[in-house]
Amino acid sequence: MVQLKRKQVSLLVGLILLAVGLFNPLNMLATLTIDTTPPSFSNVGSYPDSTDINAPSVITQIGSAKDFWVSVRDENGIASVALRCRSTDLSYDSGAVNAVFSTTLAIGSVNYDVWKWAAPILAEGKVYNFAWTATDTVGNSATLTTYGGYGDADGYFIVNGVQVNSTTQKIPLKTRTIDISFTATKLAEAIQSIRVVVKTLDGTVLKDANLGKVDSTMWRTNGFYTFSADGTYTIEGSIVLSTKSLRKMSLFAEVGSSLVWPLSPLRTLLTAAGAVLVVYGLRKRR
């Protein structure tokens, strides 16, 4: 009897092991995954792509409607992407608008979903912030803010108190030392630096440096350069943006004796003759 029970137990255990091995009921159990991870953005695949308000991306196609987009991904999928576009001076606010899915973009080895917004015509000379909010299929959300400036930055240079009103002109310098300033009149936030280059007429660079930033719209360096010899030199000034440079000044600076009639034997002779005639005339009148 005991032997039979042992056989029955062995049979039962064997059947259980066979069932586990063949059917693996443990795999039939449901797996519950809790997703608390918000979507992730790639500003590399976005337009505009700058996340720095002090160096916004330069937006092209002034005066026409334009598409803006953002790249975002989530393991469980993106349910929606909302956007709010506002100018930094608060003169424009799109309100909450919905972006639409456009395509899938491979950035490195990871695929991102691209969502875009067809913007109306935005005003030139302003900086806009684009607040993109992505929500995944379980309700997690994240926000990315990028900045773009419409049009090109602009402004004017002043050299020793003389405003440069055109891209090319000539100015006389009464001193050998030059003070240079630049005032931005448009898209100051997009300007990364103000570059000034002083050269001789044959192109030899005497100084190539950036002006110091004074405030949000002005750059200035007093005593930027001191000329060691008389002559005519060129001074070039540029606005440096994130993607390009804009030449705003190119002028000739005349220093020292180049402003005066050079002393020569003929000039000495004429001066002496004039003095003799003046003395003779005065004596004759007496």
MOQUITA-V558421 format. One record per residue. N is the residue number from 1. OMEGA is omega as a letter, one per 30 degrees, with the letter a starting at -180 (none if undefined). D_LAST is the distance of its C-alpha to the last C-alpha in Angstrom with 1 decimal. Layout:
# MOQUITA-V558421
n=N omega=OMEGA d_last=D_LAST
n=N omega=OMEGA d_last=D_LAST
This chain:
# MOQUITA-V558421
n=1 omega=l d_last=168.3
n=2 omega=l d_last=165.5
n=3 omega=l d_last=164.9
n=4 omega=l d_last=164.6
n=5 omega=l d_last=162.0
n=6 omega=l d_last=160.0
n=7 omega=l d_last=160.2
n=8 omega=l d_last=159.1
n=9 omega=l d_last=156.2
n=10 omega=l d_last=155.1
n=11 omega=a d_last=155.4
n=12 omega=l d_last=153.3
n=13 omega=l d_last=150.6
n=14 omega=l d_last=150.6
n=15 omega=l d_last=150.2
n=16 omega=l d_last=147.3
n=17 omega=l d_last=145.6
n=18 omega=a d_last=146.1
n=19 omega=l d_last=144.7
n=20 omega=a d_last=141.5
n=21 omega=a d_last=141.1
n=22 omega=a d_last=141.7
n=23 omega=a d_last=140.1
n=24 omega=a d_last=137.8
n=25 omega=l d_last=137.9
n=26 omega=l d_last=135.0
n=27 omega=a d_last=132.7
n=28 omega=l d_last=133.9
n=29 omega=l d_last=132.3
n=30 omega=l d_last=129.2
n=31 omega=a d_last=125.9
n=32 omega=l d_last=123.6
n=33 omega=l d_last=119.9
n=34 omega=a d_last=117.4
n=35 omega=l d_last=113.9
n=36 omega=a d_last=111.1
n=37 omega=l d_last=108.4
n=38 omega=l d_last=105.6
n=39 omega=l d_last=104.2
n=40 omega=a d_last=101.5
n=41 omega=l d_last=98.3
n=42 omega=a d_last=96.2
n=43 omega=l d_last=92.6
n=44 omega=l d_last=92.2
n=45 omega=a d_last=94.2
n=46 omega=l d_last=92.4
n=47 omega=f d_last=89.4
n=48 omega=a d_last=87.1
n=49 omega=a d_last=88.0
n=50 omega=l d_last=85.4
n=51 omega=a d_last=86.9
n=52 omega=a d_last=83.5
n=53 omega=l d_last=81.6
n=54 omega=l d_last=78.4
n=55 omega=a d_last=78.8
n=56 omega=l d_last=80.6
n=57 omega=l d_last=81.7
n=58 omega=a d_last=79.5
n=59 omega=a d_last=81.5
n=60 omega=a d_last=80.9
n=61 omega=l d_last=81.8
n=62 omega=l d_last=79.6
n=63 omega=l d_last=80.7
n=64 omega=l d_last=84.4
n=65 omega=a d_last=87.6
n=66 omega=l d_last=88.5
n=67 omega=l d_last=91.4
n=68 omega=a d_last=91.2
n=69 omega=l d_last=94.0
n=70 omega=l d_last=95.4
n=71 omega=a d_last=98.0
n=72 omega=l d_last=100.8
n=73 omega=l d_last=104.3
n=74 omega=a d_last=107.4
n=75 omega=a d_last=110.7
n=76 omega=l d_last=112.6
n=77 omega=l d_last=110.3
n=78 omega=l d_last=107.5
n=79 omega=a d_last=108.6
n=80 omega=l d_last=105.2
n=81 omega=l d_last=101.4
n=82 omega=a d_last=99.3
n=83 omega=l d_last=95.6
n=84 omega=a d_last=92.9
n=85 omega=l d_last=89.4
n=86 omega=l d_last=86.5
n=87 omega=a d_last=82.8
n=88 omega=l d_last=81.2
n=89 omega=l d_last=79.3
n=90 omega=l d_last=82.7
n=91 omega=l d_last=81.6
n=92 omega=l d_last=84.5
n=93 omega=a d_last=88.1
n=94 omega=a d_last=90.9
n=95 omega=l d_last=93.6
n=96 omega=l d_last=96.7
n=97 omega=a d_last=97.4
n=98 omega=l d_last=100.0
n=99 omega=a d_last=99.1
n=100 omega=l d_last=101.6
n=101 omega=a d_last=103.2
n=102 omega=a d_last=101.6
n=103 omega=l d_last=102.8
n=104 omega=a d_last=103.7
n=105 omega=l d_last=101.1
n=106 omega=l d_last=101.8
n=107 omega=a d_last=99.3
n=108 omega=l d_last=100.3
n=109 omega=a d_last=104.1
n=110 omega=l d_last=104.3
n=111 omega=l d_last=104.6
n=112 omega=l d_last=102.6
n=113 omega=a d_last=103.0
n=114 omega=l d_last=99.9
n=115 omega=a d_last=99.5
n=116 omega=l d_last=96.7
n=117 omega=l d_last=95.0
n=118 omega=a d_last=93.6
n=119 omega=l d_last=90.4
n=120 omega=l d_last=88.8
n=121 omega=l d_last=85.1
n=122 omega=a d_last=83.1
n=123 omega=l d_last=79.5
n=124 omega=l d_last=76.7
n=125 omega=l d_last=74.6
n=126 omega=l d_last=77.3
n=127 omega=a d_last=79.5
n=128 omega=l d_last=83.3
n=129 omega=a d_last=86.1
n=130 omega=a d_last=89.5
n=131 omega=a d_last=92.4
n=132 omega=l d_last=95.4
n=133 omega=a d_last=98.8
n=134 omega=l d_last=101.8
n=135 omega=a d_last=105.4
n=136 omega=a d_last=108.3
n=137 omega=l d_last=111.9
n=138 omega=l d_last=113.1
n=139 omega=l d_last=110.1
n=140 omega=a d_last=107.8
n=141 omega=l d_last=104.1
n=142 omega=a d_last=100.8
n=143 omega=l d_last=97.2
n=144 omega=l d_last=94.2
n=145 omega=l d_last=90.7
n=146 omega=a d_last=88.2
n=147 omega=l d_last=84.6
n=148 omega=l d_last=82.7
n=149 omega=a d_last=79.2
n=150 omega=l d_last=78.9
n=151 omega=l d_last=76.0
n=152 omega=l d_last=73.1
n=153 omega=a d_last=71.0
n=154 omega=l d_last=67.3
n=155 omega=a d_last=64.1
n=156 omega=l d_last=60.4
n=157 omega=l d_last=58.3
n=158 omega=l d_last=55.1
n=159 omega=a d_last=52.9
n=160 omega=l d_last=50.2
n=161 omega=a d_last=50.3
n=162 omega=l d_last=50.1
n=163 omega=l d_last=53.3
n=164 omega=a d_last=54.6
n=165 omega=l d_last=55.5
n=166 omega=a d_last=56.7
n=167 omega=l d_last=58.7
n=168 omega=l d_last=55.8
n=169 omega=a d_last=52.1
n=170 omega=l d_last=49.1
n=171 omega=l d_last=47.3
n=172 omega=l d_last=44.4
n=173 omega=l d_last=45.1
n=174 omega=l d_last=42.5
n=175 omega=l d_last=45.0
n=176 omega=a d_last=47.5
n=177 omega=a d_last=50.4
n=178 omega=l d_last=52.0
n=179 omega=a d_last=54.1
n=180 omega=l d_last=56.6
n=181 omega=l d_last=58.9
n=182 omega=l d_last=61.4
n=183 omega=l d_last=62.8
n=184 omega=l d_last=66.1
n=185 omega=a d_last=66.5
n=186 omega=l d_last=70.0
n=187 omega=l d_last=73.0
n=188 omega=a d_last=71.5
n=189 omega=a d_last=75.1
n=190 omega=a d_last=75.5
n=191 omega=l d_last=72.5
n=192 omega=l d_last=73.6
n=193 omega=l d_last=70.2
n=194 omega=a d_last=66.6
n=195 omega=l d_last=65.6
n=196 omega=l d_last=62.1
n=197 omega=l d_last=61.3
n=198 omega=a d_last=58.0
n=199 omega=l d_last=57.8
n=200 omega=a d_last=55.5
n=201 omega=l d_last=54.8
n=202 omega=l d_last=57.6
n=203 omega=l d_last=60.1
n=204 omega=a d_last=60.3
n=205 omega=l d_last=61.4
n=206 omega=l d_last=59.3
n=207 omega=l d_last=61.1
n=208 omega=a d_last=64.0
n=209 omega=l d_last=65.0
n=210 omega=l d_last=66.1
n=211 omega=l d_last=64.0
n=212 omega=a d_last=65.6
n=213 omega=a d_last=67.4
n=214 omega=l d_last=66.1
n=215 omega=a d_last=68.5
n=216 omega=a d_last=70.6
n=217 omega=a d_last=67.8
n=218 omega=l d_last=64.8
n=219 omega=a d_last=64.2
n=220 omega=l d_last=61.2
n=221 omega=l d_last=60.0
n=222 omega=a d_last=56.7
n=223 omega=a d_last=55.4
n=224 omega=l d_last=57.5
n=225 omega=l d_last=55.6
n=226 omega=a d_last=52.6
n=227 omega=a d_last=51.0
n=228 omega=a d_last=50.5
n=229 omega=l d_last=48.2
n=230 omega=l d_last=45.5
n=231 omega=l d_last=46.8
n=232 omega=a d_last=48.7
n=233 omega=l d_last=52.1
n=234 omega=l d_last=54.8
n=235 omega=a d_last=56.4
n=236 omega=l d_last=59.8
n=237 omega=a d_last=61.7
n=238 omega=l d_last=65.3
n=239 omega=a d_last=67.9
n=240 omega=l d_last=71.1
n=241 omega=a d_last=74.3
n=242 omega=a d_last=77.9
n=243 omega=a d_last=78.4
n=244 omega=l d_last=74.9
n=245 omega=l d_last=71.2
n=246 omega=l d_last=68.6
n=247 omega=a d_last=65.1
n=248 omega=a d_last=62.7
n=249 omega=l d_last=59.4
n=250 omega=a d_last=57.9
n=251 omega=l d_last=54.2
n=252 omega=l d_last=51.4
n=253 omega=l d_last=49.4
n=254 omega=a d_last=46.0
n=255 omega=l d_last=45.2
n=256 omega=a d_last=42.1
n=257 omega=l d_last=39.8
n=258 omega=l d_last=41.6
n=259 omega=a d_last=39.4
n=260 omega=l d_last=36.1
n=261 omega=a d_last=34.7
n=262 omega=l d_last=36.0
n=263 omega=a d_last=33.7
n=264 omega=l d_last=34.0
n=265 omega=a d_last=32.4
n=266 omega=l d_last=30.9
n=267 omega=l d_last=29.4
n=268 omega=l d_last=28.0
n=269 omega=a d_last=26.5
n=270 omega=l d_last=24.9
n=271 omega=l d_last=23.5
n=272 omega=l d_last=21.9
n=273 omega=l d_last=20.5
n=274 omega=l d_last=19.1
n=275 omega=l d_last=17.4
n=276 omega=a d_last=15.9
n=277 omega=l d_last=14.6
n=278 omega=l d_last=13.0
n=279 omega=l d_last=11.2
n=280 omega=a d_last=10.2
n=281 omega=a d_last=9.0
n=282 omega=a d_last=6.8
n=283 omega=a d_last=5.4
n=284 omega=a d_last=5.4
n=285 omega=l d_last=3.8
n=286 omega=none d_last=0.0
